[in-house]
Amino acid sequence: MSGNTIGTVFKVTTFGESHGQALGAVIDGCPAGIPISIEKIQAALDKRRPGAHGDKLNVAVTSRSEPDTVEILSGVFDGISEGTPIALLIRNTSQRSKDYGNLATTFRPGHADFTYYEKYGTRDYRGGGRSSGRETAARVAAGAIAQMILDAVGVKITAYTERAAGISCKTIQLDHIEQNPMRAADNEAAKAMTAKIEELRKNGDSTGGIIACQITGVPAGLGEPVFDKLDAELAKAMLSVGAVKGIEFGSGFAVADMTGSSNNDSMRSSDGTAQFVTNNAGGILGGISNGNEIYFRLAIKPVPSIFKPQQTIQVDQSDDANHFAETDLTIQGRHDICLCPRIVPVIEAMAAIVLADMYLRQRCAKI
């Protein structure tokens, strides 16, 4: 399997499966001299973990509970990066592979089961193996280190649930994000989201949503034309997250109905520095950051592992021709109902990985 590495200077390779011994990441290209806090890595992983929010059960997420304790195996000495590869390990401790026994020859609708089987002729059916959302734990750990590079230049990344279960935030208040189990930027909207998700859980169904991301402190000039544009690299990183099905920057698809005079972000000068009156471009022009806030939104699909009976196919074991037979499937195991709250830290991590890489690439672009 190729395609497990992202980045050009700051490179991240993830490894491991949902029900294997462990997951992890190897980071190559992290400069020496960066303060590395294992506590910050663990805090990022704790945001991604399922389970309770405060003293209440989070109805949106799976009951699978993993401590996700991170181990730094190399590349850090006395809390400082050495400039050598940093290896991070997260051990799996709560696998229940027996829950997936009925999937050995049967494909879950909406999952990568069928496509993995067609590509490789084999697959790890226990939780989806490499296609499982659990793989993102390694990304979050690596993203925490990327953020430590960005902290030095004042880059702040904030993602939040804007919409879930058909309910949108009416206001955007960033201080609300960690005050509710949906990681929504509106506590009142989060209550309505949670109530709807509880209803869907009782009915054995799931739901999707929209995640928004705001990035401040990015200097103008990051991004590599022509094929490595900043928005192209961010889009690739976001779409590499299994549940993400769409992305738009700034005004996004709304620009299709705008005029040039309304879409163009007028520029002014304040104390000799460039300022933009609006931000329809989402902080990126020509694939290069313009110094404005970078803003994008992501469409998150409903969780495919639902508890309703579904029509699907299975490998027909009565012949050797790799034919398929129709069957019905009822999924077992522990699954999220809405991925939005757990994807928020994953989106922040992937944005940090891309921006750290672009920042280090920019240091090579001019003197």
C-alpha positions as CSV (number, residue, x, y, z in Angstrom):
1,M,0.0,0.0,0.0
2,S,1.4,3.4,-1.0
3,G,0.1,6.8,-0.2
4,N,0.6,6.8,3.6
5,T,2.8,9.9,3.6
6,I,1.9,13.6,3.4
7,G,4.2,16.6,3.1
8,T,7.3,17.7,1.3
9,V,9.7,19.1,4.0
10,F,7.6,18.3,7.1
11,K,6.6,14.7,6.2
12,V,4.2,12.5,8.2
13,T,3.8,8.8,7.6
14,T,1.0,7.0,9.5
15,F,0.8,3.3,10.2
16,G,-1.4,0.7,11.9
17,E,-4.9,-0.7,11.8
18,S,-8.0,-0.3,13.9
19,H,-7.8,-3.7,15.5
20,G,-4.0,-4.2,15.3
21,Q,-1.5,-3.9,18.1
22,A,-1.0,-0.1,17.7
23,L,-1.2,2.9,15.4
24,G,1.5,5.5,15.0
25,A,3.2,8.2,13.0
26,V,6.8,8.9,11.9
27,I,7.6,12.6,11.3
28,D,10.6,13.4,9.1
29,G,11.7,16.9,8.6
30,C,10.8,18.5,12.0
31,P,13.6,21.1,12.6
32,A,15.8,20.7,15.6
33,G,15.3,22.9,18.6
34,I,11.5,22.9,18.7
35,P,10.1,22.5,22.2
36,I,8.1,19.2,22.2
37,S,5.4,18.8,24.9
38,I,4.1,15.2,25.3
39,E,1.3,16.8,27.4
40,K,0.1,18.8,24.4
41,I,0.2,15.8,22.2
42,Q,-1.9,13.9,24.7
43,A,-4.3,16.8,25.1
44,A,-4.9,16.8,21.4
45,L,-5.5,13.0,21.4
46,D,-7.9,13.4,24.4
47,K,-10.0,15.7,22.3
48,R,-10.4,13.0,19.6
49,R,-11.3,10.3,22.0
50,P,-14.9,9.1,22.3
51,G,-16.7,8.8,25.6
52,A,-18.0,11.4,28.1
53,H,-18.0,15.1,27.8
54,G,-17.7,16.5,31.3
55,D,-20.0,14.3,33.4
56,K,-22.4,13.5,30.6
57,L,-22.3,10.7,28.0
58,N,-21.7,12.1,24.5
59,V,-24.6,10.5,22.6
60,A,-23.0,11.3,19.2
61,V,-20.0,9.0,19.5
62,T,-19.1,5.4,20.0
63,S,-18.8,3.7,23.4
64,R,-15.4,2.3,22.4
65,S,-13.0,3.8,25.0
66,E,-9.3,3.9,24.4
67,P,-6.8,5.8,26.6
68,D,-4.8,6.7,23.4
69,T,-1.7,7.2,25.5
70,V,1.0,8.4,23.2
71,E,4.6,7.2,23.4
72,I,7.5,9.2,21.9
73,L,10.0,6.6,20.6
74,S,12.6,8.8,19.0
75,G,13.6,12.2,17.8
76,V,13.1,14.1,21.1
77,F,15.7,14.6,23.8
78,D,15.0,16.6,27.0
79,G,11.8,17.9,25.5
80,I,13.5,19.3,22.4
81,S,13.3,18.0,18.9
82,E,16.7,16.7,17.6
83,G,16.1,17.1,13.9
84,T,15.9,13.4,13.5
85,P,12.7,11.3,12.7
86,I,10.1,11.5,15.5
87,A,8.3,8.3,16.0
88,L,5.0,8.3,17.9
89,L,3.1,5.2,19.1
90,I,-0.5,4.7,20.3
91,R,-1.4,1.2,21.4
92,N,-4.8,-0.3,20.8
93,T,-6.4,-1.6,24.1
94,S,-10.1,-1.9,23.5
95,Q,-10.6,-4.0,20.4
96,R,-13.6,-6.3,20.2
97,S,-12.9,-8.1,16.9
98,K,-15.7,-10.6,17.5
99,D,-18.2,-7.8,16.8
100,Y,-17.0,-7.9,13.1
101,G,-17.2,-11.7,12.5
102,N,-20.2,-11.4,10.2
103,L,-18.2,-9.0,8.0
104,A,-15.5,-11.5,7.0
105,T,-17.1,-12.0,3.6
106,T,-19.8,-9.3,3.6
107,F,-19.4,-5.7,2.6
108,R,-20.9,-2.8,4.6
109,P,-22.8,-0.2,2.5
110,G,-21.1,3.2,2.5
111,H,-17.7,1.7,3.7
112,A,-14.5,1.0,2.0
113,D,-14.9,-2.7,2.5
114,F,-15.8,-3.4,-1.2
115,T,-13.2,-1.1,-2.7
116,Y,-10.4,-2.4,-0.5
117,Y,-11.3,-6.0,-1.5
118,E,-11.4,-5.1,-5.2
119,K,-8.0,-3.3,-5.0
120,Y,-6.1,-5.8,-2.9
121,G,-8.0,-9.0,-3.0
122,T,-8.0,-9.1,0.8
123,R,-8.9,-6.8,3.6
124,D,-8.9,-6.5,7.4
125,Y,-12.6,-6.7,8.2
126,R,-12.1,-6.0,11.9
127,G,-13.2,-2.4,12.2
128,G,-12.1,-1.6,8.7
129,G,-8.4,-2.0,9.3
130,R,-6.6,0.9,7.7
131,S,-9.8,2.5,6.4
132,S,-11.1,2.9,10.0
133,G,-11.5,6.4,11.5
134,R,-9.2,5.2,14.3
135,E,-6.3,5.8,11.9
136,T,-6.8,9.5,12.5
137,A,-5.4,9.2,16.0
138,A,-1.9,9.0,14.5
139,R,-2.7,12.2,12.4
140,V,-3.8,14.0,15.5
141,A,-0.6,13.2,17.4
142,A,1.5,14.3,14.4
143,G,-0.6,17.4,14.0
144,A,0.1,18.4,17.6
145,I,3.8,18.5,16.8
146,A,3.1,20.5,13.6
147,Q,1.2,23.0,15.8
148,M,4.3,23.4,18.0
149,I,6.2,24.7,15.0
150,L,3.3,27.0,14.1
151,D,3.0,28.3,17.7
152,A,6.4,30.0,17.3
153,V,5.0,32.2,14.4
154,G,1.6,32.8,16.0
155,V,-0.6,30.6,13.8
156,K,-3.9,29.6,15.5
157,I,-6.2,26.9,14.0
158,T,-9.8,26.6,15.2
159,A,-12.3,24.1,13.8
160,Y,-15.9,23.6,15.1
161,T,-19.2,22.0,14.2
162,E,-21.3,24.5,12.3
163,R,-24.1,22.1,11.4
164,A,-25.2,18.6,12.5
165,A,-28.3,16.5,12.1
166,G,-29.8,19.3,10.0
167,I,-29.4,22.0,12.7
168,S,-27.1,25.0,12.2
169,C,-25.4,27.3,14.6
170,K,-27.3,30.6,14.7
171,T,-24.3,32.4,16.1
172,I,-20.6,31.7,16.0
173,Q,-19.0,32.0,19.4
174,L,-15.6,30.2,19.5
175,D,-15.6,30.1,23.3
176,H,-18.6,27.8,23.2
177,I,-16.8,25.0,21.2
178,E,-15.4,23.2,24.2
179,Q,-18.5,23.9,26.3
180,N,-20.7,21.3,24.6
181,P,-20.3,17.7,23.4
182,M,-20.9,18.6,19.7
183,R,-18.0,21.0,19.6
184,A,-20.5,23.5,18.1
185,A,-19.9,27.2,18.2
186,D,-23.3,27.8,19.6
187,N,-24.4,26.1,22.9
188,E,-28.1,26.4,22.2
189,A,-27.8,24.9,18.7
190,A,-25.7,22.1,20.3
191,K,-28.5,21.2,22.6
192,A,-30.9,20.8,19.6
193,M,-28.2,18.8,17.7
194,T,-27.8,16.4,20.6
195,A,-31.5,15.9,21.0
196,K,-31.9,15.0,17.3
197,I,-28.9,12.7,17.4
198,E,-30.3,10.9,20.4
199,E,-33.5,10.3,18.4
200,L,-31.4,8.9,15.5
201,R,-29.5,6.7,17.9
202,K,-32.7,5.2,19.2
203,N,-33.8,4.6,15.6
204,G,-30.5,2.9,14.7
205,D,-29.5,5.6,12.2
206,S,-26.8,8.2,11.9
207,T,-26.2,11.7,10.5
208,G,-23.7,14.1,8.9
209,G,-22.8,17.7,9.3
210,I,-20.6,20.6,8.4
211,I,-17.3,21.5,10.0
212,A,-15.9,25.0,9.6
213,C,-12.2,26.0,10.2
214,Q,-10.7,29.4,10.8
215,I,-6.9,29.9,10.7
216,T,-5.4,33.2,11.9
217,G,-1.8,34.4,12.0
218,V,-0.8,32.9,8.7
219,P,1.6,35.4,7.0
220,A,1.2,36.2,3.3
221,G,3.3,34.1,1.0
222,L,2.7,30.5,2.0
223,G,1.8,28.2,-0.9
224,E,3.7,26.8,-3.9
225,P,2.3,27.5,-7.3
226,V,1.4,25.8,-9.6
227,F,0.4,22.3,-8.4
228,D,1.1,22.7,-4.7
229,K,-1.2,25.6,-4.1
230,L,-2.0,26.2,-0.4
231,D,-5.7,25.6,-1.0
232,A,-5.0,22.5,-3.1
233,E,-2.8,21.0,-0.4
234,L,-5.3,21.8,2.3
235,A,-8.1,20.3,0.2
236,K,-6.0,17.1,-0.3
237,A,-5.4,16.9,3.4
238,M,-9.0,17.4,4.3
239,L,-10.3,15.0,1.7
240,S,-7.9,12.3,2.9
241,V,-10.1,12.1,6.0
242,G,-12.5,9.4,5.2
243,A,-15.8,11.1,6.2
244,V,-15.1,14.4,4.3
245,K,-17.0,14.6,1.0
246,G,-16.7,18.2,0.1
247,I,-14.7,21.4,0.8
248,E,-15.1,25.1,0.0
249,F,-12.9,28.1,0.8
250,G,-14.2,31.5,1.6
251,S,-17.5,32.1,-0.1
252,G,-17.2,28.8,-1.8
253,F,-19.9,27.7,-4.1
254,A,-21.8,30.9,-3.6
255,V,-19.3,32.6,-5.9
256,A,-21.0,30.9,-8.8
257,D,-23.9,33.4,-8.4
258,M,-21.7,36.5,-7.6
259,T,-20.4,39.2,-9.9
260,G,-16.7,40.1,-10.1
261,S,-17.4,43.4,-8.4
262,S,-19.0,41.7,-5.4
263,N,-16.6,38.7,-5.2
264,N,-13.3,40.6,-5.5
265,D,-11.9,41.4,-2.0
266,S,-11.1,45.1,-2.1
267,M,-7.6,46.1,-0.8
268,R,-6.7,49.1,1.3
269,S,-3.6,50.2,3.2
270,S,-3.4,50.6,7.0
271,D,-0.2,52.0,8.4
272,G,1.5,50.9,5.2
273,T,0.3,47.3,5.4
274,A,-2.1,45.5,3.1
275,Q,-5.7,45.0,4.3
276,F,-8.7,43.3,2.8
277,V,-12.1,44.7,3.2
278,T,-13.8,41.3,2.7
279,N,-12.6,37.7,2.6
280,N,-14.5,35.9,-0.2
281,A,-11.3,34.3,-1.2
282,G,-10.9,32.6,2.2
283,G,-7.4,34.0,2.8
284,I,-5.8,32.4,-0.3
285,L,-5.2,34.0,-3.7
286,G,-3.5,32.2,-6.6
287,G,-2.8,29.3,-4.2
288,I,-0.8,31.6,-1.9
289,S,-1.9,32.9,1.5
290,N,-2.7,36.7,1.4
291,G,-2.4,37.4,5.2
292,N,-6.2,37.3,5.7
293,E,-7.9,34.7,7.9
294,I,-8.0,31.3,6.1
295,Y,-11.5,30.0,6.2
296,F,-13.0,26.8,4.8
297,R,-16.0,24.5,5.4
298,L,-16.2,20.7,5.1
299,A,-19.2,18.4,4.3
300,I,-19.1,15.4,6.6
301,K,-21.1,12.3,5.5
302,P,-23.4,10.3,7.8
303,V,-21.7,7.5,9.7
304,P,-22.2,4.4,7.4
305,S,-22.2,1.9,10.2
306,I,-25.9,2.1,11.2
307,F,-28.0,-0.4,13.1
308,K,-30.8,-0.7,10.6
309,P,-30.9,-3.8,8.3
310,Q,-29.3,-3.0,4.9
311,Q,-29.1,-4.6,1.5
312,T,-25.6,-5.5,0.4
313,I,-23.5,-8.3,-1.2
314,Q,-21.1,-11.0,0.1
315,V,-18.5,-13.1,-1.5
316,D,-20.1,-16.2,-3.0
317,Q,-18.1,-19.0,-1.5
318,S,-19.9,-21.7,-3.5
319,D,-17.5,-21.2,-6.4
320,D,-13.9,-20.0,-7.0
321,A,-14.7,-17.3,-9.5
322,N,-14.9,-14.5,-7.0
323,H,-18.6,-13.9,-7.7
324,F,-20.9,-12.0,-5.3
325,A,-24.3,-12.9,-3.9
326,E,-27.0,-10.7,-2.5
327,T,-27.6,-10.6,1.3
328,D,-29.0,-8.5,4.1
329,L,-26.7,-7.1,6.8
330,T,-27.3,-5.9,10.4
331,I,-24.1,-4.3,11.7
332,Q,-23.0,-4.9,15.2
333,G,-20.3,-3.3,17.3
334,R,-19.7,0.2,18.7
335,H,-20.0,3.1,16.3
336,D,-20.4,6.9,16.2
337,I,-23.8,8.4,15.3
338,C,-22.3,11.7,14.2
339,L,-18.6,12.2,13.5
340,C,-18.5,15.9,13.7
341,P,-17.3,16.4,17.3
342,R,-14.5,13.8,16.9
343,I,-13.5,15.1,13.5
344,V,-12.9,18.7,14.7
345,P,-9.4,17.8,16.2
346,V,-8.6,15.8,13.1
347,I,-9.3,18.8,10.9
348,E,-7.1,21.0,13.1
349,A,-4.3,18.5,13.0
350,M,-4.4,18.1,9.2
351,A,-4.4,21.9,8.7
352,A,-1.4,22.2,11.1
353,I,0.5,19.5,9.1
354,V,0.0,21.3,5.8
355,L,0.8,24.8,7.2
356,A,3.9,23.6,9.0
357,D,5.1,22.0,5.8
358,M,4.3,25.2,3.8
359,Y,6.0,27.4,6.4
360,L,9.2,25.3,6.2
361,R,9.0,25.3,2.4
362,Q,8.7,29.1,2.4
363,R,11.9,29.4,4.4
364,C,13.6,27.8,1.4
365,A,11.9,30.1,-1.2
366,K,13.6,33.4,-0.6
367,I,16.4,34.9,1.5
